[in-house]
């Protein structure tokens, strides 16, 4: 036990208290300075390649500029073009349709496959999972070229349909005015379903088996166990999969560029492809910048909605 006579009480405002405070503040400043020194290279790179281009794009969206001559300020006219020009707003609608094929269907397929595969140990299961996930490791350009061959008039799909007596419905699927967008969307479904399945399987493996045992004791069958135990358990993975696939749908470029290039008759145009064409082919840099900003806002809105819908109730 300390001797009260030898214990010194430091009173607030005393010289010793002020000295201690100055030392603490100096140490805090040194730590902050050291942290900034370590962060400076990354911050400079991020500022130069992300923040500055984003701010410059916002500035260009208010200008009428062909990339060469002196730009003129047009205010919000470029943004108005998104709603007035049928080609521009149709591309936004096409991107929204692709969300169904890139996000909604793959998430549903992934959940179904998780219910079928979880906890089941069968011969060839590893091979099956690898094959199902394979589209994720293939370049989208290669995927697009392959599916363009499959969808061709003499492709495997039409040959199969003819072989089973459905030759009357064969067509050049990516060249069909009414079905090209859906054929393109199905490629996105094929690419994204494996990613969703692997994420959900990884999340389901973290669920406590005791929860399934408790559900069985309560009389829950496989379907009820999946709905009441598995789905809540993989909620974070559903959020991640939905965000990734939605961004892929809204920002899709390479797959569309390789397969249809926006055709036929602009039926598969998407915002990212139009941004490229407007800026580098037609010389409408201001309109391209406005469409890019609108696409960014659309992505932020959808990501925010997904996070709100899938978050756990307090």
Buried (B, 14 or more C-beta within 10 A) or exposed (E): EEEEEEEEEEEEEEEEEEEEEEEEEEEEEEEEEEEEEEEEEEEEEEEEEEEEEEEEBBEBBBBBBEEEEEBEEBEEBBBEBBEEBEEBBBBBEBBEBBBBBBBBBBBEBBBBBBBEBBEEEEEEEEEEBEEBBEBEEEEBEEBBEBBBEBBBEEBEBBEEBEEEEEEEEBBBBBBBEEBBBBBBBBBBBBBBBBBBBBBBBEBBEEBEEEBBEEBEEEEBEEEEBBBBBBBEBBEBBBBBBBBBBBBBBBBBBBBBBBBBEBBBEBBBBBBBBBBBBBBEEEBBBBBBBBBBBBBBEBBEEBBEEBEEEBEEEE
